[in-house]
Amino acid sequence: MPDPDALVGAVRRARAAGGIRCAWWSPCPDNLSGTIARAATVSRLAEAARELDLVVVPE
């Protein structure tokens, strides 16, 4: 799971540079480490997706 604030910053920078980011792919549990995100992290990521009008694609 990405850091919610890092995701927001990355999407905003991409959009400011002319790139259009409209989807976020979300592996859970994390494919590399097998860890599961805390509920607070998932909740903040959902808020960020709403704020940025992103489609979340869960795995």
LOMAR-534572 format. One record per atom (N, C-alpha, C, O): x, y, z; residue in three letters. Coordinates in steps of 0.001 Angstrom, whole numbers, padded with zeros to 6 digits, always signed. Layout:
N
XYZALA...
This chain:
59
+000838-001176+000000MET+000000+000000+000000MET+000883+001239+000000MET+001840+001325+000768MET+000564+002185-000851PRO+001360+003415-000852PRO+001000+004308+000332PRO-000059+004164+000942PRO+001885+005209+000634ASP+001602+006232+001622ASP+000528+007144+001038ASP+000696+007632-000080ASP-000573+007392+001754PRO-001656+008214+001203PRO-001201+009599+000764PRO-001604+010071-000299PRO-000370+010257+001563ASP+000088+011599+001197ASP+001000+011567-000022ASP+000972+012481-000846ASP+001808+010518-000139ALA+002672+010372-001313ALA+001830+010150-002570ALA+002152+010675-003636ALA+000757+009377-002445LEU-000135+009155-003591LEU-000760+010466-004053LEU-000776+010766-005246LEU-001271+011243-003107VAL-001885+012539-003446VAL-000868+013431-004138VAL-001170+014033-005168VAL+000331+013520-003583GLY+001360+014357-004185GLY+001745+013902-005579GLY+001910+014726-006479GLY+001887+012606-005765ALA+002274+012068-007075ALA+001207+012345-008122ALA+001527+012720-009250ALA-000043+012166-007765VAL-001128+012412-008725VAL-001194+013892-009069VAL-001342+014256-010235VAL-001085+014738-008065ARG-001136+016193-008331ARG+000025+016639-009208ARG-000160+017451-010113ARG+001225+016114-008947ARG+002384+016479-009781ARG+002193+015982-011215ARG+002512+016699-012163ARG+001683+014775-011379ALA+001464+014222-012722ALA+000436+015056-013474ALA+000615+015354-014655ALA-000627+015426-012797ARG-001654+016246-013452ARG-001131+017628-013795ARG-001453+018161-014856ARG-000330+018217-012917ALA+000243+019540-013184ALA+001193+019512-014373ALA+001341+020506-015084ALA+001836+018362-014585ALA+002769+018217-015703ALA+002054+017818-016993ALA+002700+017589-018016ALA+000733+017736-016947GLY-000031+017413-018145GLY-000442+015964-018254GLY-001135+015584-019197GLY-000026+015156-017309GLY-000435+013751-017321GLY-001796+013599-016658GLY-002123+014328-015721GLY-002562+012680-017130ILE-003875+012440-016541ILE-003829+011112-015810ILE-003612+010067-016422ILE-004030+011151-014523ARG-004069+009938-013717ARG-005479+009795-013182ARG-005958+010656-012444ARG-006144+008717-013551CYS-007527+008558-013134CYS-007785+007245-012404CYS-008896+007010-011930CYS-006781+006396-012310ALA-006984+005112-011638ALA-005785+004802-010750ALA-004659+005228-011003ALA-006072+004057-009721TRP-005037+003605-008801TRP-005256+002125-008562TRP-006330+001717-008120TRP-004258+001329-008848TRP-004316-000120-008669TRP-003853-000431-007259TRP-002783+000009-006840TRP-004656-001188-006526SER-004385-001427-005114SER-004226-002901-004786SER-005223-003608-004635SER-002985-003379-004671PRO-002798-004760-004241PRO-002925-004866-002721PRO-002319-004083-001989PRO-003690-005808-002261CYS-003806-006028-000819CYS-004130-007494-000584CYS-005199-007932-001009CYS-003304-008257+000043PRO-002073-007827+000691PRO-001008-007447-000328PRO-001094-007791-001506PRO-000014-006737+000152ASP+001075-006278-000693ASP+001733-007470-001377ASP+002097-008445-000719ASP+001885-007396-002680ASN+002444-008514-003445ASN+003871-008881-003047ASN+004248-010052-003081ASN+004644-007900-002680LEU+006048-008185-002388LEU+006273-008669-000959LEU+007032-009610-000727LEU+005615-008027-000011SER+005895-008362+001389SER+004814-009221+002042SER+005052-009837+003081SER+003633-009263+001438GLY+002532-010019+002030GLY+001879-009314+003203GLY+001036-009895+003887GLY+002265-008056+003445THR+001676-007316+004557THR+000288-006802+004189THR-000033-006598+003018THR-000512-006601+005210ILE-001859-006060+005028ILE-001874-004675+005652ILE-001391-004474+006766ILE-002436-003720+004915ALA-002462-002340+005389ALA-003390-002193+006589ALA-004379-002913+006728ALA-003044-001242+007450ARG-003904-000927+008586ARG-005184-000274+008084ARG-005199+000348+007022ARG-006251-000419+008849ALA-007554+000144+008473ALA-007467+001657+008281ALA-008097+002201+007374ALA-006701+002333+009116ALA-006572+003783+008996ALA-005912+004175+007672ALA-006280+005184+007072ALA-004947+003385+007219THR-004282+003663+005950THR-005246+003463+004785THR-005303+004294+003878THR-005992+002385+004803VAL-006971+002123+003742VAL-008024+003225+003720VAL-008430+003679+002650VAL-008464+003652+004894SER-009457+004721+004979SER-008921+006016+004392SER-009628+006697+003648SER-007673+006367+004718ARG-007081+007597+004177ARG-006877+007500+002675ARG-007043+008491+001964ARG-006520+006318+002183LEU-006388+006138+000736LEU-007730+006291+000041LEU-007799+006840-001059LEU-008798+005812+000668ALA-010145+005982+000096ALA-010511+007464+000054ALA-011081+007934-000930ALA-010186+008194+001111GLU-010436+009639+001124GLU-009659+010323+000001GLU-010190+011192-000689GLU-008402+009926-000177ALA-007569+010515-001230ALA-008150+010216-002606ALA-008149+011079-003484ALA-008642+009007-002795ALA-009244+008635-004082ALA-010469+009504-004365ALA-010658+009972-005488ALA-011293+009714-003351ARG-012469+010586-003537ARG-012030+012017-003846ARG-012561+012658-004753ARG-011067+012500-003090GLU-010567+013862-003255GLU-010018+014094-004658GLU-010219+015160-005240GLU-009329+013101-005195LEU-008677+013222-006501LEU-009505+012668-007648LEU-009070+012688-008800LEU-010698+012173-007337ASP-011576+011562-008339ASP-010876+010411-009060ASP-010872+010332-010289ASP-010283+009519-008256LEU-009586+008344-008798LEU-010483+007118-008725LEU-011265+006963-007787LEU-010367+006271-009697VAL-010993+004956-009661VAL-010004+004017-009007VAL-008849+003952-009429VAL-010425+003287-007985VAL-009548+002326-007311VAL-009814+000941-007895VAL-010953+000475-007938VAL-008753+000304-008335VAL-008847-001044-008901VAL-008228-002015-007905VAL-007007-002166-007862VAL-009068-002681-007098PRO-008513-003596-006106PRO-008062-004904-006737PRO-008600-005343-007754PRO-007077-005508-006122GLU-006607-006801-006611GLU-007103-007855-005667GLU-006835-009039-005868GLU
